[in-house]
Amino acid sequence: MATRTAAERRAETAAAYDAFLAACPTRQLLDRIADKWVGLLLVALADGPCRYSELARRLASVSQKMLTQTLRRLERDGLVVRTVTPAVPVRVEYALTPLGQGLRPIMQAIKGWAEANMDEVVAARAAYDRRAAAS
């Protein structure tokens, strides 16, 4: 058996990932990233660390349970780091990791595209609904 370099082993492992397959871990990551709260949280953290209460205010209508779950999942995936500063009261901040920083421009672009094209989407929905009602 031929000896492979670490780079060759990494390339082989990466080639084995196929997000179109249901069991692929890449699919799980894409599912996580596609969550609406994840995208908004990543963009909210783009300007730097935030406290939990700041994030809750910034993401209007997110429940405390959903915000907590989402932050824990992002921390587990290595996209967000939680830092506890001992003080009275304890200060907890969330920030993007280098891995999360790499995803930030993509999420900001998606958010920007959605905001820039919402009028067209609303018009397309109305036209579709008119056609569907006429059928």
Secondary structure, DSSP 8 states (H G I E B T S, - for coil): -----HHHHHHHHHHH--TTSTT-HHHHHHHHHHSHHHHHHHHHGGGS-EEHHHHHHHSTT--HHHHHHHHHHHHHTTSEEEEEE-SSS-EEEEEE-HHHHHHHHHHHHHHHHHHHHHHHHHHHHHHHHHHHHH-
